[in-house]
Amino acid sequence: MAKTLSFLDKSFWITESDENPKHVACLQILAMPKGAKSTEYVPNLFQEIRSFARATSPFNCAVKTVLGYPVGFSPVKKLNMDYHVQIHRVADVTNREALDGFVARLHASRLDPDKPLWQYHFIFDENSDTFAIYARVHHMYGDGATLVRWFQSGYVSHSHDTHFTPVWAVKRLRHRRRDPVSFYKRLENVGYGLKTVFDLFVIFLRIFMKIIRINSHYMPVPFTGTKTVLTGQVKAGRAVATMDLDFTRVKALARRTRSTANEVLLCAFDIGVHKLLQDHGQVFKKALFTNMPINLRKPGEKTTGNKIAIVPVQLAHGETDPYLRLRQIVVNHRIVKHAAQHARPAAFSGYTIAIQSLALVFEWLKLSSVVKPIANILISNVPGPKDRRYLKDAELIGCYPISTMTPGGGVNITLMTYAGVANVGLVCCNKNIESLQPLARYVSEAFDMLEASVDDPRLNIEDIGEQVDVVPVSIVSDH
């Protein structure tokens, strides 16, 4: 693992609080082998996994601080496995809504800052043939792509009951020490840095031009999102829901509509969030915004830490035809993608770090309820394994990522594709909305209608609380 922490890594530690812990997690649902009894199988597996008391970096490291400021990771002499690996018995692990509620309570608590920042929780009941594992790791250890890659390393493509190694004990390859940088390379880096600064200047200039309405065809202006019951200063307590979407259908619909899978999902989530907020009296005078993480790693790069850019994307407004809403999202999404493609990655990353840092400052100063949010939703897609995986002889049925809350609140939606299915995890602050189960239902219904609307233009979503300015009818209009 890298000895130094990036600014983004440090920000997750500096801005963490009891109200807004900065860990990411996943809820794994597993099926026991045939004939196994949950009261014996799960406790035995728990004891076996807990016996791995020697961890590798970063799972054996606590955060080293100077006057509260994080400066790096420091290995600990001994792991407290009673803290890091725990077991819980519940009434019915197959009751998904109750399981989501139990996980929400675990997710709302903060990891012990004096220990290595990870935990594994086994969850089982007395009668079911399935059990669950809730695993969480601090965001300082890495971004979603890094963490999913680590968790996958403990799973294999075939069932076996032989010895295995859990994720925290897996030995990882050390990165080769870099060769000294030549003088010519240093000059190249200086030139690249100057070009990056110029690109960053152009980005801010075009944002300013959009503010003064000289050129509106560009990325959304930061901190112009709609305030809702979900946005504002993040408070203690979480609402969690999990759901599945057939990713084969998502990809097929994307091909038919000349869009991407992400854009199809954005449309379904946008309609679902509108319906949820309308249930709470929200009226929409303009489109909602979503934050979209962009992976800045090069193809094949397997570095740790956080290498992502998060940018706002405008969603749909004023259309009741789901297909037309999708076309709006396609156009708005590609405006942002075009901006990203015409700027150097370092410049685009610098822009997103600037606006996200400002959001973190507002959160730290407890001003997130005063300013408008950057976005109302954060949606990220993490690719997972295409084939079935096993933890020893227990089959992995689903793996639902559950992320941290972004500054300014909203709904954080993360999905992982696994064996042709999108496992979706939804999380928000529960200060105003106690449950996200209705949102999961609305998203599923929205996707079904979007899929059907491609062949049947008569299908329309019902009123979702949008207000559209009435434009005078032209004398050449057909209406």
Buried (B, 14 or more C-beta within 10 A) or exposed (E): BBEEBEEBBBBBBEBBEEBBBBBBBBBBBBBBBEEBEBEEBBBEBBEEBBEBBEBBBBBBBBBEEEEEEBEBBEEBEEBEBEEBBBBBBBEEBEBBEEBBBBBBEBBBBBBEBEBBBBBBBBBBBEEBBBBBBBBBBBBBBBBBBBBBBBBBEBBBEEBEEEEBEBBBBBEEEEEEEEEEEEEEEEEEEEEEEEBBBEBBEBBEEBBEBBEEEEEEEBBBBBBBBBBBBBBBBBBBBBBBBBBBBEBEBBBBBBEEBEBBBBBBBBBBBBBBBBBBBBBEEBEBEBBBBBBBBBBBBEEEEEBBBBBBBBBBBBBBBBBEBBBBBBBBBBEBBBBBBEBBEEBBBBBBBBBBBEBBBBBBBBBBEEBBBEBBBBBBBBBBBBEBBEEBBBBBBBBBBBBBBBBBBBBBBBBBBBBBBBBEBBBBBBBBBBBBBEBBBBBBBBBBBBBBBBBEBBEEEEBEBEEBBBEEEEEEEEEEEEE
